[in-house]
């Protein structure tokens, strides 16, 4: 089940999270209330591990094969993992970045 907006409880679309994943975890904006959500730190780590560990594993155990024989399994693993990641990643409401102190500390 897809995550919902923290403000209005509107469900996000899968493609919003998928785009965010491939655009370096860019924040996602709710289509209903325009609340901005960002990827939680733990989810960033999970995504990185789920994408890199299989690639490293395949690279190590298939090092005696040619480049063409290694690229296809790596591409397949990255594609399959990335298709499921939008269901696993957790987004949280982004804190406002408005500076109310005009940069003074």
C-alpha positions in Angstrom: 0.0 0.0 0.0 1.3 3.4 -0.9 2.1 6.0 1.7 -0.3 8.9 2.4 0.2 12.6 2.9 0.9 13.6 6.5 -1.5 16.6 6.2 -4.5 15.6 4.2 -4.2 11.7 4.1 -4.2 11.7 0.3 -2.4 8.6 -1.1 0.7 9.3 -3.2 1.0 7.8 -6.6 3.7 5.1 -7.2 5.3 7.2 -10.0 5.8 10.2 -7.7 8.0 8.0 -5.5 9.7 6.3 -8.4 10.7 9.6 -9.9 12.0 10.8 -6.6 14.1 7.7 -6.3 15.8 8.2 -9.6 16.2 12.0 -9.1 18.5 11.6 -6.1 15.6 11.4 -3.6 14.1 14.7 -4.6 11.2 15.7 -2.2 7.7 14.7 -3.2 4.8 17.2 -3.1 1.3 16.2 -2.3 -1.0 16.7 -5.3 -3.9 17.7 -3.0 -2.5 20.1 -0.4 1.0 20.8 -1.7 2.7 19.6 1.5 6.4 18.6 0.8 7.6 15.2 1.9 11.2 14.1 1.9 12.7 10.6 2.2 13.6 9.5 5.7 17.3 8.9 6.3 16.8 5.2 7.1 15.0 4.8 3.8 17.9 6.4 1.9 20.2 3.9 3.5 17.9 1.0 2.8 17.5 2.0 -0.9 21.3 2.4 -1.3 21.9 -1.0 0.3 19.2 -2.8 -1.8 20.6 -1.3 -5.0 24.4 -1.7 -4.3 24.7 -5.0 -2.5 23.4 -7.1 -5.4 25.5 -5.2 -7.9 28.6 -5.7 -5.8 27.7 -9.4 -5.3 27.2 -9.9 -9.1 30.3 -8.1 -10.0 32.5 -10.1 -7.6 31.1 -13.6 -8.5 30.9 -12.9 -12.3 34.3 -11.2 -12.7 35.6 -14.0 -15.0 32.8 -13.3 -17.5 32.8 -10.7 -20.2 31.3 -7.2 -19.7 28.2 -8.0 -21.7 27.4 -11.1 -19.6 27.7 -9.0 -16.3 25.8 -5.9 -17.4 22.5 -7.7 -18.1 22.2 -9.3 -14.7 23.1 -6.0 -13.0 20.6 -4.1 -15.0 17.9 -6.7 -14.3 18.6 -6.6 -10.5 18.6 -2.8 -10.4 15.4 -2.6 -12.4 13.6 -5.1 -10.3 14.7 -3.6 -7.0 13.9 -0.1 -8.1 10.4 -1.1 -9.1 9.7 -2.3 -5.5 11.4 0.5 -3.6 8.6 3.0 -3.8 6.6 0.6 -1.6 9.4 0.3 0.9 10.6 3.9 1.2 9.2 6.1 4.0 8.6 9.8 3.4 8.2 12.3 6.1 6.8 15.8 6.1 9.6 18.2 5.4 10.4 20.8 7.9 9.9 24.4 6.7 13.0 26.0 5.4 11.8 29.5 5.9 14.3 31.6 7.7 12.4 33.8 10.2 15.5 35.2 11.7 16.9 36.8 8.5 20.1 34.7 8.8 21.0 36.1 12.2 22.0 33.7 14.9 
